[in-house]
Amino acid sequence: MLNSMTGYGRSEKQNGLFACKAEIRSVNNRFIEINTRLPKYLAALELPLKKLIKSKCARGSFDLFLSLEKDDDSGADLEIKPNLGLATQYFEAFKRIKDELGLSGDMPLEALLGVKDIIKAEPLTLDSSQEEMVLKTVESALSALITMRQEEGKNLQKDLADRLQEIRQLMQSIQKRQPVVLEEYRNRLNEKIKTLTEGMELDETRLAQETAVLADRSDISEEITRLGSHLEQFDNLFKKAGPIGRKMEFITQEINRETNTIGSKSVDFQISQSVIEIKSLLEKIREQIQNIE
């Protein structure tokens, strides 16, 4: 079954403290490329997230968008913490000034809180349960993306199968046309010689030799056989699991090669027209398989 490289998946999860949202998109690429857009406090999860995507997908260009917010809407980027070490130093300094100068009264809390850096904002740190929730959210979004890629793959497979069937029918028409071409050539040659020799009969042996020369020069039986084999190989790929896009690209090139050879050997208008139609279908197939994993 074919898988497309185009897909989209989205997921949201909550654990009572945080809400995580993940979106992932993919488009075609010859290899696999993963771009992540993560908040700074999730940077440590970049490598595990890339490994997760690579374990499920073989090709494509992926964009992952991830956010983690506190359920109380207080923001998840920073955690506000007291700088107790610095506050202790300031308090001890104030106390020493009071004692050495013989001052009275207590130091008001407002004075201490007004000191720079007593209250500090630090990047959010996640515990293992929160990291697990993030990974599960991304995994769920990735699962939705893969489902979409599979559905799109079914559509691609149907389209490719239809075009391959058209090529097969054109190939069969070429195969049937070839003997007729030789007979028509023989008759035209005979009529032309009669005209040039004022109705004199041509030696049948010589006529047969000339026809045989053309038959040898325009013989496409081997190309037809190889073309049929390539089409069968293409059909067999539909039944295989895993990434097969590159194999399809190679087989398409081989089909095109045999088609070009048939066209170069052809001396018949109808066969030439069939070759043009096959090449047109191959171009459409080539465009489609660019998006197959």
Beta strands, then each sheet from edge to edge (+ up, - down):
strand 1: 7-14
strand 2: 18-27
strand 3: 32-37
strand 4: 60-70
strand 5: 78-82
strand 6: 119-123
sheet 1: 1+ 2- 4+ 3+
sheet 2: 5+ 6-
end
